[in-house]
Amino acid sequence: MEFKTIKFEKSGPIGILTLNRPEKRNAINSQMLDDLYAFFTERLTDFETRVLIMKGAGTVWCSGADIKEPAINMLDNPSPAVVYNGQRRYSEIILLMRRVPQPIIAAVQGPAMGAGFSFALACDIRIATDKARFVGTYINIGLGGADMGSSYLLPRLIGSARAYRYLLTGDDIWPPEAEKIGLVSQVVPEGELEKVVTELAQKMCTKNPLGLRMTKEALNQNLDAGSLEQALLLEDRNQTMLLLGFPQALHR
């Protein structure tokens, strides 16, 4: 499928998604929402792509919503239905990012702001350069600080006390702090980002493809498991299926 605002490339089993509006700091307009929705929907049944790398073209990972080409058009028809449906278009991308079976590695070379911040949160792993920064700008522009899954995802990544602070203040999270609090897995020099992210994706691709997919599924489901027993039951089901399909693992 042809996309207008994103680019998709394959390197063997690794898929590379690039937000491709560098002249607009990869700001999100209506077309980008359409492209991302189509892209992630395709990945739901893409059994050849095992791992996704999500990048931003240029120096900014994603600056958030495009205020000059807003996906939610408040001028033509600012009715509750129009605004709500526009908001849902953003939210559906977050849901799809969690639903796709491929682990998503965010290669964050520059600022991830607003909706871009939430996109980064929805990835499975975040690797950043020392030029990156993360900010939930929602509350800084008169909105609520909880948007596009931030009130769900951020506390689970960095703890509720820190999440309260950043979502209520809209403060920047700079790379050293992001690594310290667990928002990013690693901070690397700018020139090493591609190498580090590619090596991580390649390592994942050496694993059992079904095991990789089921691990993401188990982590997603067990974030909200009601008990240890509930989490164990899902893990036991997955391991039973994988052992039957991959008997060599019996000798682990």
GIZI-V193032 format. One record per residue. N is the residue number from 1. RES is the residue in three letters. SS is DSSP state (alpha for helix, beta for strand, coil for the rest). PSI is psi as a letter, one per 30 degrees, with the letter a starting at -180 (none if undefined). OMEGA is omega in whole degrees, 0 to 359 (none if undefined). Layout:
n	res	ss	psi	omega
N	RES	SS	PSI	OMEGA
N	RES	SS	PSI	OMEGA
This chain:
n	res	ss	psi	omega
1	MET	coil	k	179
2	GLU	coil	k	178
3	PHE	coil	l	182
4	LYS	coil	f	187
5	THR	coil	f	177
6	ILE	beta	l	179
7	LYS	beta	k	178
8	PHE	beta	k	179
9	GLU	beta	l	178
10	LYS	beta	k	171
11	SER	beta	i	187
12	GLY	coil	b	181
13	PRO	coil	g	181
14	ILE	beta	k	175
15	GLY	beta	k	182
16	ILE	beta	j	179
17	LEU	beta	k	179
18	THR	beta	k	170
19	LEU	beta	j	198
20	ASN	coil	h	171
21	ARG	coil	h	186
22	PRO	alpha	e	180
23	GLU	alpha	f	178
24	LYS	alpha	g	182
25	ARG	coil	h	180
26	ASN	coil	h	177
27	ALA	coil	l	187
28	ILE	beta	j	173
29	ASN	coil	a	183
30	SER	alpha	e	180
31	GLN	alpha	e	179
32	MET	alpha	e	176
33	LEU	alpha	e	178
34	ASP	alpha	e	181
35	ASP	alpha	e	181
36	LEU	alpha	e	178
37	TYR	alpha	e	180
38	ALA	alpha	e	182
39	PHE	alpha	e	184
40	PHE	alpha	f	175
41	THR	alpha	e	177
42	GLU	alpha	e	183
43	ARG	alpha	f	180
44	LEU	coil	e	181
45	THR	coil	g	178
46	ASP	coil	j	184
47	PHE	coil	f	178
48	GLU	coil	e	179
49	THR	coil	j	185
50	ARG	coil	e	183
51	VAL	beta	k	176
52	LEU	beta	k	169
53	ILE	beta	k	181
54	MET	beta	k	184
55	LYS	beta	l	172
56	GLY	beta	k	178
57	ALA	coil	k	178
58	GLY	coil	b	187
59	THR	coil	f	181
60	VAL	coil	k	180
61	TRP	coil	e	174
62	CYS	beta	k	184
63	SER	coil	g	180
64	GLY	coil	a	184
65	ALA	beta	k	176
66	ASP	coil	j	184
67	ILE	coil	f	178
68	LYS	coil	f	176
69	GLU	coil	i	188
70	PRO	coil	k	176
71	ALA	coil	f	174
72	ILE	coil	j	186
73	ASN	coil	j	183
74	MET	coil	f	186
75	LEU	coil	e	185
76	ASP	coil	e	184
77	ASN	coil	i	184
78	PRO	coil	h	180
79	SER	coil	l	178
80	PRO	alpha	e	182
81	ALA	alpha	e	181
82	VAL	alpha	e	181
83	VAL	alpha	e	181
84	TYR	alpha	e	180
85	ASN	alpha	e	176
86	GLY	alpha	e	178
87	GLN	alpha	e	180
88	ARG	alpha	f	178
89	ARG	alpha	e	175
90	TYR	alpha	e	185
91	SER	alpha	e	181
92	GLU	alpha	e	178
93	ILE	alpha	e	179
94	ILE	alpha	e	179
95	LEU	alpha	e	180
96	LEU	alpha	e	179
97	MET	alpha	e	177
98	ARG	alpha	f	183
99	ARG	alpha	e	183
100	VAL	coil	k	184
101	PRO	coil	f	182
102	GLN	coil	k	169
103	PRO	beta	k	180
104	ILE	beta	k	176
105	ILE	beta	k	176
106	ALA	beta	k	175
107	ALA	beta	j	191
108	VAL	beta	j	183
109	GLN	coil	f	183
110	GLY	coil	a	185
111	PRO	beta	k	172
112	ALA	beta	j	192
113	MET	beta	k	176
114	GLY	coil	b	178
115	ALA	alpha	e	176
116	GLY	alpha	e	175
117	PHE	alpha	e	180
118	SER	alpha	e	175
119	PHE	alpha	e	179
120	ALA	alpha	e	178
121	LEU	alpha	e	183
122	ALA	alpha	f	174
123	CYS	coil	l	182
124	ASP	coil	e	181
125	ILE	beta	k	178
126	ARG	beta	k	172
127	ILE	beta	k	186
128	ALA	beta	l	171
129	THR	beta	l	178
130	ASP	coil	f	176
131	LYS	coil	f	182
132	ALA	coil	l	165
133	ARG	beta	l	184
134	PHE	beta	k	180
135	VAL	beta	k	173
136	GLY	coil	i	189
137	THR	alpha	f	187
138	TYR	alpha	e	185
139	ILE	alpha	f	180
140	ASN	alpha	f	182
141	ILE	alpha	g	174
142	GLY	coil	g	178
143	LEU	coil	l	172
144	GLY	coil	k	181
145	GLY	coil	f	179
146	ALA	coil	j	183
147	ASP	coil	k	175
148	MET	coil	h	175
149	GLY	coil	g	185
150	SER	alpha	e	181
151	SER	alpha	f	176
152	TYR	alpha	e	188
153	LEU	alpha	e	186
154	LEU	alpha	e	178
155	PRO	alpha	e	180
156	ARG	alpha	f	178
157	LEU	alpha	e	188
158	ILE	alpha	g	181
159	GLY	coil	l	187
160	SER	alpha	e	183
161	ALA	alpha	e	179
162	ARG	alpha	e	180
163	ALA	alpha	e	176
164	TYR	alpha	e	183
165	ARG	alpha	e	187
166	TYR	alpha	e	180
167	LEU	alpha	f	179
168	LEU	alpha	f	182
169	THR	alpha	f	186
170	GLY	coil	g	179
171	ASP	coil	l	174
172	ASP	coil	k	170
173	ILE	beta	j	183
174	TRP	beta	l	188
175	PRO	alpha	e	180
176	PRO	alpha	e	178
177	GLU	alpha	e	180
178	ALA	alpha	e	178
179	GLU	alpha	e	181
180	LYS	alpha	e	184
181	ILE	coil	f	175
182	GLY	coil	g	176
183	LEU	coil	e	175
184	VAL	coil	l	179
185	SER	coil	f	186
186	GLN	beta	k	171
187	VAL	beta	k	184
188	VAL	beta	l	174
189	PRO	coil	l	186
190	GLU	alpha	e	184
191	GLY	alpha	f	183
192	GLU	alpha	f	186
193	LEU	alpha	e	183
194	GLU	alpha	e	181
195	LYS	alpha	e	183
196	VAL	alpha	e	182
197	VAL	alpha	e	180
198	THR	alpha	e	179
199	GLU	alpha	e	178
200	LEU	alpha	e	179
201	ALA	alpha	e	179
202	GLN	alpha	e	178
203	LYS	alpha	e	178
204	MET	alpha	e	183
205	CYS	alpha	f	176
206	THR	coil	f	183
207	LYS	coil	l	176
208	ASN	coil	j	183
209	PRO	alpha	e	180
210	LEU	alpha	e	178
211	GLY	alpha	e	179
212	LEU	alpha	e	181
213	ARG	alpha	e	183
214	MET	alpha	f	176
215	THR	alpha	e	176
216	LYS	alpha	e	179
217	GLU	alpha	e	182
218	ALA	alpha	e	178
219	LEU	alpha	e	178
220	ASN	alpha	e	184
221	GLN	alpha	e	187
222	ASN	alpha	f	170
223	LEU	coil	e	182
224	ASP	coil	g	179
225	ALA	coil	k	182
226	GLY	coil	f	182
227	SER	coil	l	174
228	LEU	alpha	e	181
229	GLU	alpha	e	179
230	GLN	alpha	e	178
231	ALA	alpha	e	181
232	LEU	alpha	e	180
233	LEU	alpha	e	178
234	LEU	alpha	e	179
235	GLU	alpha	e	180
236	ASP	alpha	e	177
237	ARG	alpha	e	181
238	ASN	alpha	e	183
239	GLN	alpha	e	178
240	THR	alpha	e	179
241	MET	alpha	e	183
242	LEU	alpha	e	178
243	LEU	alpha	e	180
244	LEU	alpha	e	180
245	GLY	alpha	f	184
246	PHE	coil	i	189
247	PRO	alpha	f	178
248	GLN	alpha	f	182
249	ALA	alpha	f	178
250	LEU	alpha	f	183
251	HIS	alpha	g	181
252	ARG	coil	none	none
